[in-house]
Amino acid sequence: MAHTMEPLAKKIFKGVLVVELLGIFGAYFLFNRMNTSQDFRQTMRKKFSFILEVYYKSIEQSGIYEVREQDQERWLNSKN
């Protein structure tokens, strides 16, 4: 019985591995896009503000504090 389960276990393992790799690349793409585009951060603010908050907290943990303030200042000025 164990012998017949091996191919199934390998397929499941490969599927989980592919999903994890897609998640890693997706997170990298999202972070890179937010890190390089203030306009994209504004879109994220409107649609997925919780993800933008995670981005701000992660870069603040690395010692970069001015991005949030710059974004808020630009968005406030664009309303006026």
C-alpha positions, 0 to 999 in steps of 0.5 A, spaced: 500 500 500 505 504 501 508 503 494 502 506 491 502 512 495 509 514 493 507 517 486 501 521 490 505 524 495 510 526 490 505 530 486 502 533 492 509 535 494 511 538 488 504 542 488 506 545 495 513 547 492 510 550 486 505 554 490 510 556 495 515 559 490 509 562 486 507 566 493 515 568 494 515 571 487 508 574 488 510 577 494 517 580 491 514 582 485 508 586 490 514 589 494 518 591 489 512 595 485 510 598 492 518 600 493 519 603 486 512 606 485 508 612 489 502 611 484 502 604 485 502 605 493 496 610 492 492 604 488 494 600 494 492 605 499 485 605 496 484 598 494 488 594 499 490 599 505 492 593 510 497 591 505 500 598 504 500 598 512 505 591 512 509 595 507 510 601 511 512 597 517 517 592 514 521 598 511 520 602 517 523 596 521 529 596 516 530 604 518 527 607 512 521 612 515 520 618 510 516 614 505 510 614 509 510 621 510 512 623 503 506 619 501 501 622 505 504 629 504 503 628 496 496 625 497 494 631 501 497 636 496 494 632 490 487 633 493 488 641 494 
